[in-house]
Structure formats: C-alpha cells, structure tokens
Amino acid sequence: MLKDKLKKNSIEALKNRDSKRVEVLRFLVSLIDKKELQLPVGQMTESDEIGVLRKELKNKEEAKELFAKGGRNDLVDQMDYEIAVVREYLPEEMSEEKIREVIKIVINEKGDNFGLVMKESMVRLGGMVDGGIVSGMVKEILNN
C-alpha cells in the first residue's frame, strides 16, 4: 500500500539527512492515518490513500497561488517542493479519451442523472483522475 511506501521512503530520507523530505512524507502518512481512523477497521484501500494525496495536492496548489499573490516567494518555493513530492506518489492520470469512454459507458448504464453518473464514474476511475476534471466532462457530455 501507499502508506507503507511513504513510511519506507521517509526512513530513507531520514538516513540521507533530507529533513525537508522527511517532514513532507511524515505529514502525508499522518493524513492517511487520519483518514484511516474515519473508516471502519481494515477498510482503507489504496484508492482511499490516493484520494487523500489528491486532496492534499489540491490544497498545496491553492496555497501556492495565495502565497504567489501575497508575494511570498519563499513559501511558493516550499509549496513547489511539496507538490513535487506528493506527485511522486500519485499514479499517472488517465488520458482524456479514456475518461470520456468510461463516462459514456456509465451514462448508458445509469441514465442522465448527474449525481449517479459522477459517483459511478469516480468508482470506476478508481482515484486515477481528479474529481473536478470528471465533473466537467460529465456536464459537457450530458449537455450534448
């Protein structure tokens, strides 16, 4: 699982005296632990872990924008570093074509109810795509 990989890599970073990386990795592990506590025992999946990392990536990108607007280049650089570390652990996103294909299949099965299509599409895409991207595509396909 992803959490184990993060822990292992934080130990390696600690041995390499890379305190910046250790801090980021430990924070990510703590976020996954927090999510795990909210779920029934043993129900944490790799998809859940990826969801936690995607959410944190989004938070860091938003923070970076705010720091840039505030002229805090030191914090922008820190966010760039943290974003790069988080991205290392996220799977590559699917192509737009593949996402559209999955959405169209779901629409054929579930009808044109936005909520049902979104829910099933996100399940089938298994955390491989940001929810905002899927939402935009579902709206576009449903409106055409």
PyMOL commands that set and color helices and strands:
alter all, ss='L'
color gray80, all
select helices_A, chain A and resi 2-15+19-38+46-69+73-88+96-110+114-125+131-143
alter helices_A, ss='H'
color red, helices_A
deselect
rebuild
show_as cartoon
